[in-house]
Amino acid sequence: MSNNSQSTINNIPSDNFEFPLGISDTILVLTINKSKFKEEVRNIISKMIVIEQSKNIDINNLSLLLGRIGIDKLNIYSIHGKMDVEYTDVVRTNKGCEILYINVNLERFISYLNIKENFFEDYNKHSLYIIRHGNYIDIKNIFSLIDNVKVNLGRGGSQKSHMLSPLDFRLSAYLMAMFNFNFKLINSLNTFNYISKDRYLS
């Protein structure tokens, strides 16, 4: 993650590194919707999950399992709303899949989305976002401006919404690897049937 002030970047060794997934976090992937509904407004679609039990994910094991299913690159952005996340923590590993885990506060992440040299369309296709203590309106606000272009975040609803999309499949693959391909565990953690509306509606 590029940053004008390198002193704010804290590189952490990947040995025995685990990152948390909490019940108040929203985990999501994004894709660009090529359809244009309004001039000068970009549309992106999200797929997300909220889990019902907190879990820690071993980054090296995740890299190994993703590599085994042919995923060779993943950026994980852990985004905190509170400014008390003083440093941008960066963890790198490659045990089969090159993973870059970035723990960053909201202000720095929004700046990153709009740095001229960065192109969202390039890095987003290899990215998973974890919004710490975030609901749907938080996500809409975070991604309201990308590459200095206004963005409308939607939940999808195309004529192919009943088909398995690349976005659905990508999130499913990441989750399967995070939880060691334990389908029963992932299914039991998914809050889809009883999640509160503020987590997925604005």
Helices and strands as residue ranges (DSSP letters): G 6-8, E 9-12, E 18-21, E 26-33, E 41-49, E 55-58, H 59-68, E 73-80, E 88-94, E 98-105, H 106-113, H 120-124, E 127-131, H 136-142, E 145-146, E 149-154, H 166-178, H 183-189, G 197-199
